[in-house]
Amino acid sequence: MKKGATLVLVAIIAIGLIIPQAVAITSDGLFYRPADGDRFYFTLDVSDEGDVSPTELIYFEIVDASIPIPDPLTNLTDLGYLDKTGYYANGTAMGLEVLIFLFLAGFEYPVGNWDLINTLAATDLDDVILPETRDLTIYSDADSWGCTYKTNSTNDTETTVWAEYSKFDGFFSYYNVEYVNTTTSELLSYYEATRYSAHNLYWGYDDGDRFDFHVVLTGSESGFPDMDEMMYIEIDEDGLLTIPAIMADFDDLPHVGADLYWANGSISYDAFFSHTWKLSMPVGNWSVVSDMTETLNPTANATIDDPDPWFWGYSRDIIAGDVHHQVHTDYLKVDGFLARHTAVFTNVTTSEIIGTITIERTGLLPYTDRTAPVITHPDDLTFVEGAANQNITWTATDDNPTTYEVSLQNGTVLFSGSWTSGTAIVLHVDGLDAGTYEFTITVYDIGSNSASDTVLVTVTSSGGLLDIIMDYILYIGVGIGVVILLGAIVFLRKRS
């Protein structure tokens, strides 16, 4: 019994690690993995009557992933589609050119039960695909699910379509359409979209972007003179190399082309960043980046940092000759570029620190604030319906306050706005009908830390004549009883 319970607990924990929070999982085990804001990058190759266009980089960004899934799902045609927009790499919307994906059997499918999707596809996929199909073939392996089919654009043009979907996220990973002249067997045109990275990795910034740093060096023995300067790194035009679709180890992660400048704009050739492996990591899948970094052990002696909501990093502890190198590097998860880098050089024999390097990117305050606001707890409030000047007053404090919201017990947000540390936030509760209410305030700071407080408000009835009579009926009854009793005593005394 204990063993069975343990297995169930392990399964629950495992599911919790791979299923996004706040998703609706159907009784079939289906759910959409993409979340609002997720991007899926592709290389797009097009050839039209022998005219081969340069490879384009495009992406689809999820606008709204909160699409319900029929429960149970009995037909693939009942599935909705996530709200998404297609863009070219420069951020220009694809517009009507997105119609090249007309032959896709949907951009995405829910994950969690590919056996069910595969079973339903055998009978439903013909109805999902827009054109009339023939030779429809469905295939599946450990990582992908897909289909291929033929159709005719004209009497003498045959169209063949291939489409594959990632079983991890459900979004399509490969799409190829070929138009062939059936008389001459000539390939007339084609377009092919291939997932930019099978791991869904992509660069989180653009060519030409700039990142500012504060650089502090101490100890000439570290190879650098003492220094306290501002510098910046600018990404070269075409400095973002293509991320390989499949990567096996850390060395497969491409380097970024960039130049280092002093604050005055003059270029610097000093290797201040030489102790960090890379200036940037691709974003989109930090688990994959961690796995590839860990493959460097034990030769590189790399240790991945504990999970952090905003930063990903690693530490190295190396002895080279008579110098002990303690190096730490981390990257901002928002864009993947270097955030902080430190190196401490210690003489192995004397244990004396002979030099340090401290490099920190400017503008990190929103991501380094880990202290939650503090908020007061006013007393619960009770008053009679119609009473005036009834308020709840909260006071919150924080170094970096941003916004607040007040909600009812059912989660409905009544008010929201900005707040100032130490300034009262007043909620007027005049005019409430008789009843019991819970008002919860949540205050946020610049680092998305929060604090909440709930106040119970009880409003009693104001009381009309009938209410007054009902409230005092016991006392009235007792009074009448006393009068009757006294009258009876007087009457008896007169009789006697």
KOLVOKE-410670 format. One record per atom (N, C-alpha, C): x, y, z. Coordinates in steps of 0.05 Angstrom, whole numbers, plus 5000, padded with zeros to 4 digits. Example, Ala and Ser with C-alpha at 12.3 -4.5 7.8 and 13.67 -1.06 7.14 Angstrom:
<zavos>
526448865156 524649105156 526449345156 525749555142 527349795143 525850015157 
</zavos>
This chain:
<zavos>
501749765000 500050005000 501750255000 503850255017 505650485018 507050524991 507850304979 509250324954 507450444932 504950354932 503050464912 502650764917 502350844942 501951124948 504351294939 506751174943 509151314935 509251364905 508551154890 508551174861 506551384852 504251394864 502251604857 503351884863 504751914886 505852174893 507952254874 509752074866 511852134846 510552214820 508452074812 507152144787 505952424788 504752494811 503552764814 505752974812 507952924826 510153114825 511253154797 511552924783 512652934755 510753094737 508153044740 506253194723 506353494730 506653554755 506853834763 509253974751 511353824746 513753944734 513454004705 511853854690 511753884662 509254024652 507154044669 504654174660 504654454671 504254654654 504054924663 501954964684 502455154703 500455204723 498055334712 495755304724 493255434717 492255354689 492855094681 491655004656 489354814663 487454794644 485154614648 485754354635 486054144650 486553874640 483953724638 483353614614 480853484610 480953204622 478653064622 478652794632 480252604614 480752694589 482452534571 485452594576 486052774595 488852844600 489953054581 488253184565 489153384546 489453664557 491453804548 491754084556 493554224535 493254484532 494954634514 497454734530 499854664520 502254744534 503055034529 502855134504 503655414500 502155604518 503555824526 502356024543 502456294529 500856484539 500856754527 503656864525 504356964502 507057084499 509156894488 508556634488 510556444477 510956494447 513456454438 514056494410 515256234399 514556174374 515555934360 516856034335 519555994332 521056104310 521555894288 521555984263 521855804240 523655944219 525155774205 526355864180 524355804158 523955994139 522055964117 523555984091 523455774075 524755764049 522555744028 522655914007 520655923986 521955923959 520955763941 521755763913 519355763895 519255953877 516955983859 517955983830 517355763816 518155723788 521155773785 522655663803 525555673801 526755913814 525156103822 526156353835 526356293865 528756243875 529156173903 529556433920 527756473939 527956703956 529956653979 531256863989 533056834013 531456714036 532756564052 531456444076 530556664095 528056654103 526856844122 526756714149 526956884170 526356794197 523656904205 521856734213 519156824221 518556704249 516556814262 515656694287 512656744291 511556564307 508756584315 508656644345 507256844352 507056924381 504156864390 503956724413 501356654424 500156904437 497856974429 496457204441 494657124463 493156904459 491256804479 491256494478 492256374499 492356074500 490055954515 488256124525 486156024543 483755934526 484255724510 482155614493 481155354506 478555324511 477555084523 477754844504 478154604515 478254364500 475754204506 474254114486 471853954492 472453714510 470753664530 471253454549 468853274551 468953034540 471252914527 471453004498 473852974487 474253034459 473452794442 471552824425 470652604408 471052644379 471852884370 472352944342 474353174340 476353144324 478453354321 477253614311 475053594296 473953844285 472754014307 472453904331 471354064354 473454234367 475954194360 478154344373 478154634363 478554824382 478955094374 481955144367 482655394362 485355464356 486355684374 488755664383 489955874400 490156124384 489656354397 489856614383 492756674381 493656724356 496556764351 496856954328 499257074325 499957244303 502657164292 502857164265 505457104252 507057354245 509657344250 511357584246 513857494231 515057694216 517757654206 519657734229 522157664225 524157694247 524357984257 523858184239 524058464247 521558564261 519558384266 517158464280 514858544263 515258544236 513058614218 511158374216 508558434219 506558224218 506458104189 506157844187 506057714161 503557784146 501457864160 498957934146 497857704130 496957764105 495757554088 497757344079 500357404082 502257204073 502256964091 500956984114 500756754132 498956534119 497656604097 495956414083 497556184070 500156214069 501755984059 501455744077 500455784101 500055564120 497255454118 495955514096 493155424092 492855124093 494854974084 494654684082 495254544109 495954694130 496454574156 493854454167 494054234180 491754114194 491654234222 491654494224 491854634250 494654704257 495054934270 497755014278 498654864303 496854784320 497554644344 495454444353 496254264370 494354064382 494854054412 492853994427 493353954456 495153714460 496753724481 498453504488 497353354512 498653144520 497852984543 496552724537 495652684511 494452434504 494652404473 497052354463 497452334434 496152084423 495751884440 494351644431 491551714422 490151884438 487451964431 487552134405 489352324403 489552484379 490052304354 491752114357 492351934335 489951764327 488451674347 486051514341 483951674327 483451924337 481452094325 482252184297 484852214293 485852314267 485152114245 485051854251 484451654231 481651704218 479851814233 477151864222 476452154218 477852334231 477152624231 478852804215 481352714209 483352904197 482452994170 481152824155 480152914128 478353164130 476753164151 474953394155 476353644166 478653604179 480153824190 481653974169 482753824150 484353944128 482554084108 483254324100 481454484083 481054364055 483254304040 482754194013 481953894014 480953793992 480253513990 482853353989 483153154005 485653004007 485452723995 487752623989 487952333981 490752243991 490951983993 493451854003 494251974030 492352024047 492952134073 494351924090 496651994101 498151814118 498751954145 498251814166 498851924193 501151774205 503051914217 505251774229 505951894256 507351734272 507951814300 510451674309 512151834324 514451704337 514751824365 516951784378 517251864406 517052164409 517952324389 518052614392 516052764375 515052644353 513452794334 510952634326 508952784318 506552674306 505952834282 505152704260 504752854236 503152704215 502952834192 501352714170 502552814143 501852674123 502552754095 500152684078 499652844057 497452784039 497852924013 496252853993 496352983967 493653103961 493753313944 491353433934 492053563907 490053663892 490553783866 489754073866 491754243860 491154533858 489754593831 490654463810 489354483783 489454203772 488354173747 488153913735 490953793730 492953963725 495553853719 497653923740 496754013764 498554073786 497853913811 499653753820 499153603844 500653733868 499353753890 500453873914 500953653935 503353643946 503953453967 504653613992 503453534015 503753684040 504853494061 506853604076 507853464100 507553644124 506753544146 506453704170 507253534194 508953644212 509653504236 509153684260 508553564283 508053714308 509753604330 510753784347 512353694370 510453574391 511153334400 509553214421 509853344448 511953504451 512453644476 510553874479 510454054458 508754294461 506354304443 506054114424 503754094407 503754284383 505654474383 505854664360 507254524337 506554614312 507754474289 510754534289 512254344280 515154374279 516354354251 514654264232 515654244204 513254254186 513554404163 511354434144 512554464117 511754304098 512954304071 510654264051 510554434031 508554414009 510054423983 509554223966 510854213939 508754193918 509054363897 507254353873 508754233850 507654023839 509053873817 507153853793 508353903769 506853873745 506553573739 504053483738 503553193735 504353083708 504553263688 505353173661 508353143658 509753343668 512653353665 514153253690 512753223712 513953153738 515953373748 515653613737 517353843745 516353963771 518254013789 517654153814 517254453808 514754543809 514154813802 514855013824 514154953848 514755133870 514454973896 515455093917 515254973944 515555193965 514555133989 515355294012 515555104036 517555164052 518354984074 518955144099 517555074121 517955214146 519055004166 521355054178 522654874196 523055004223 522254874244 522554994271 525455074275 525855334283 528455454286 530155284305 528955174325 530355004344 528454794354 529254554353 527554334363 527054374393 528854524405 528654574434 527154834440 526154964419 524755224422 526555434433 529155434426 530955644435 531055874414 531356114424 531556344406 532956574420 533956764405 535256994417 533157184428 533757294451 531757474464 532157764459 533757834439 534258114432 534958124402 535558364392 536058394363 538858494357 539658464332 542158584323 542158884329 544458984338 544659274344 543959354372 542759174387 541959244415 544359294432 544059464453 546259544470 545659474499 547759384513 547559314542 549759454557 548959604578 550759764594 551659614619 554259654626 555359504649 557059694666 557159624692 559059754711 561159544717 563659624710 565959444713 567859544735 568459364754 570259434776 572459214777 574959294775 577259114777 579059194800 580158994814 582059044835 584358844833 586658934841 588958754843 590358714817 592658834814 594158814789 594958534783 595158364804 595958084800 593957924784 591458034782 589457884766 589857934736 591758104729 592258154701 591058404691 589558544708 588258794700 588959014720 589159264711 589559484731 587059534747 587359664770 584959744785 583259934768 580559884769 578860034751 576060044762 574660264757 571760294763 570660464741 569460324721 568660464696 565860354687 564560524670 562160444656 562960364628 561860134618 562360044592 559759944580 559759894554 557359764542 558159574520 556459384515 556759194493 554559234473 555359254448 553459284426 553559044407 551258934402 551058704384 551558784356 553358634342 553958704314 551558664297 551358814275 549358744255 550058464244 547958304242 548358014235 550057874256 549957974281 551557844302 550157594314 547657554308 546157334320 546257094301 547856904307 548156664290 545656484294 545156334273 542856144274 543355934296 541355884312 541555684333 540955414320 542855224323 542354954310 539754834319 538354704300 535754584307 536154364328 538154214326 538753994346 541454044358 541654044384 544254084398 544653864418 547153774420 547853554438 549353654463 550953864460 552453954484 552854254483 554254354503 554554634507 555954774484 557854644472 559354764450 557554814425 555254694424 553454734402 552055004404 551955124428 550755384431 552555594417 551455744398 553155934383 553956174400 556256294393 557156544405 555756774391 555657004404 554357244394 556457434385 556157554362 558057754352 557458024365 559458144379 558958394393 561558544398 561358804403 563758964408 563459094436 565759134449 565859264475 566759544473 565259734486 565960014484 566160134512 567860344514 567860504538 565360684537 564760804560 562260964561 562361204541 564661294534 564861524515 564661434486 564261174481 563861084454 566360974441 568661004454 571160894442 571260594447 572260444428 572260154430 574460064449 573759844464 575759734483 576459454473 579059394475 580059134467 580858954490 580359054514 581058894538 579158664543 580158444552 578658204555 577358184582 575758384590 574558374616 572658144620 571458054598 569457844599 570557564593 573157544593 574457294583 573957064601 573257114627 572856884645 570056774645 568256894628 565656774624 565556644597 564256424595 564256264571 562856404548 560556524553 559056654532 557756914542 557457104524 556157354531 553157314533 552057114520 549157084519 548356794516 546056734526 544756474522 542156514508 541356324491 538656344479 536556294500 534356414497 532156384516 530056194505 528156124521 525955944512 525855674525 528255584535 528355314547 530755294565 530555404589 532955414606 533655134616 531754944616 532354674624 534354544605 533954594579 535854484559 538654614562 538654884567 541255014571 542654904595 541154854616 542354744641 543454464635 541954304621 542854024615 545454034599 545654214579 548054224563 550354334579 549854524597 552054624614 553154414632 551354254643 552154044662 553853824648 553553794621 555253604607 558153684607 558753934614 561554014616 562953904640 561553824660 562853694683 563953424676 566053324689 567453464711 569753644701 570353634675 572753774665 572554074669 570154194666 569854484669 568954554697 568254354713 567554404741 565354614743 563154574727 561054774727 558754674745 557654854761 555354804778 553154994772 550754894765 548455064758 547355184784 546655444782 545455584805 542755464812 541855504837 539155424844 537155584828 534755474824 532755614807 532155894818 531856084799 531256364806 529256454786 527256624794 525256704775 526256884752 528557024757 529457204736 532157144725 533856994739 536556944730 537156654727 538956594708 540056324705 543056354704 544456184719 547356214720 548855964729 551455984729 553155764737 555655874751 556855694766 559355764781 561555564773 564055664774 566355484769 568355534791 569655324798 571755324819 574155184808 576255344800 578455224785 581055314798 582955124798 585655194807 587555164783 588755394776 590655394753 593355484764 595255304765 597855364776 597555414806 598455654815 598255724843 595955924848 594055944829 591856134832 589155974832 587556034852 584955924854 582956114842 581456034821 579456194807 576756114817 575256314828 572456264835 570756454818 569356334799 568056494778 565056434779 563456644777 560556614775 559456794753 557656684737 556456834715 553456784715 551856984712 549056934708 547857114686 545557034676 544257164653 541457234660 540457454649 537657534654 535857364637 533957224649 532257044634 530457194614 529957444619 528257594600 529357604572 532057654570 533257674543 535657484539 536557354560 538757164558 541557284557 541757564559 544357684558 545557684586 548257704586 549757714611 548657924630 548257844655 547258024676 549458094696 550757894707 552857944727 555057734723 557557824728 559857654725 561857734746 562657544762 564757594783 566957384781 569357464788 571657284789 573357374813 574057174830 575757234852 578257054849 580657174850 583157034846 584657024872 585256784882 586556754908 589156594905 591156684919 593756534919 593356284935 593856054923 593355794936 595055764960 597555864959 599455824981 598756005005 598256265000 597956455022 594956505028 593156405011 590256455014 589556755012 591356905000 590957194997 589457244971 587357424972 585957504948 587757694932 588457614908 590357774892 588957934870 586357894867 584958054847 582057974845 580358164836 577558114832 576558244807 574458124795 573058254773 570058254781 568758484780 565958504785 564658654762 562858524748 561558644725 558558614729 557058834729 554158824733 552758994713 550758884701 549159034681 547359234695 547059464684 545259664696 542359594690 540659704707 537759664703 536659394713 538159264732 537259004742 535459024766 534959264776 533459294801 530759154800 529259164778 526659034779 526858734783 529158614777 529458324779 531058234804 532258424818 533858354841 532358404867 530158544866 528558604890 527158344899 527958244922 526757984932 525258034958 524958284967 523658344992 520758414987 518958274999 516058324995 515258575011 513258715002 512158945017 511058855044 510859045062 509558995088 506959155089 504859035098 502259175099 500959135126 499559345135 498159335161 495559165159 494559085182 491958945183 489959095200 488159245187 486159395202 484259195215 482859285236 480959115250 478559055231 477358825235 474858765221 472758975228 470859025210 469059245213 466159155214 464659265233 461759205235 460259475238 458159505222 456559755225 453759695214 451959885221 449159855213 448859955184 447259825169 446659905142 445860195141 447160345123 446460625120 448360815135 449960695153 451860865168 453861005150 454661245156 456461405139 459361385150 461161465132 464061485139 465261215148 464560995134 465560735141 467860675120 470260645131 472660605113 474360385124 475860265105 478160085112 480660235104 482560255122 485060395116 487460215119 488860165097 491260005097 493660195093 495960125104 498460265099 500560055092 501760075069 503859885061 506560035057 508659885061 511359995058 513059815041 514759935024 516659795007 518459994994 520859904987 522760094974 521960144945 520559954932 519959984904 517059924898 515160074909 512360014905 511460064876 509459904868 508359944841 505359954841 503959734842 501059734839 499759584862 497059624864 495459464883 492759404871 491359214882 488659154874 487059054898 484559124899 482659044920 480558864907 480058634920 478258434908 476358334929 474058224920 472158094937 472957804941 471457664959 472157384965 471857204940 470257274920 470057114896 472157174875 474057344882 476257414864 475757654846 473357764847 472757994830 474358234839 475858354821 477558594828 475758844827 475658984849 473959224851 475559474843 477959494853 479559734848 482459644844 483959814829 486759774826 488060044820 490660064825 491960314820 494860294830 496160524831 498960534841 498860624871 501060554885 501160634913 503960734920 504060884942 506461004951 507060894979 509560824984 510360715009 509660905032 508260805053 507660955076 505161125074 503961135050 501561295046 499061115048 497061205062 494661045067 493160985041 492160735040 490360655018 487660615031 485760785023 483160795037 480960675018 479460485029 477160375015 474660455029 472860605015 470360695027 468260475023 466960385045 465060165044 462260265051 461760525051 459060625055 457160515034 454660485040 452760405020 452460105016 453859945031 453659655028 450959565040 449759375026 447259255037 448059075060 445959005076 446458825099 447658565089 449658465103 450958215095 453858215105 455258005097 458057975105 459857985080 462058135082 463758175059 466758135068 468358025049 471258015053 472558175032 474158375040 475658535021 478658475025 479958395003 482758325003 484358514986 486458634998 488258804983 490858654978 491858684954 494558574947 496258794936 498558844948 500359044939 502758914926 503759034904 506058924889 508359124889 510759014886 513059194883 514359144855 516459284850 517759274823 518759004816 519358834836 520358564831 518158354831 515658434829 513358254829 512958114855 514258214877 513658104903 511058234912 509658094930 506958194938 506458134967 504458274978 503458225005 500458275004 498958115020 496058135019 494958165048 492558275050 491158285075 488158275070 486658145087 483758115084 482358235109 480358395104 478658515125 475758415122 474558325144 471858235144 470058465151 468058515134 466058735139 463358605143 462058665166 459358565172 457558805173 455458805156 453459025155 450858905166 449859025188 447358935199 445059095188 442658985191 440259125180 439759385195 438859585181 438259845194 435859825212 433859645206 431659595223 429359785220 427059695206 424559845205 422959785230 420359875231 418559825255 418259525260 417759375238 417459085241 419958955251 422259045240 424858925249 425258995279 424559235287 424959315315 423159135333 420559095324 418758925339 419858645342 420958535318 421958265319 424458245336 426158455335 428658445351 427958455381 425758585388 425158615417 422658455426 421758265409 419358115415 419557965441 421957865447 422357715472 421857895496 423058135494 422758325516 419858415519 418558455496 415758535496 414058315509 414658065501 413157835512 413457815542 415957855551 416557845580 415058065594 415058305582 413758535594 410758485596 409558385575 406658325576 406058115597 407757925599 407457715620 407557825648 409358015651 409658135678 407158295685 406158445664 403758605669 401358425676 401058205661 398858015667 399157895695 401557835702 402057715729 401357905751 402258155747 401658365767 398558415769 397258415746 394358455746 392858235760 393857985756 392657755769 392957775799 395257865808 395757885837 393858095849 393658325836 391858535846 388958425847 388158285825 385458185824 384857985846 386757815852 386457615873 386257755901 387857965904 387858095930 385158235935 384058345912 381358475915 379258265922 379458025910 377557815915 377657725944 380157735954 380457645982 379657866002 
</zavos>
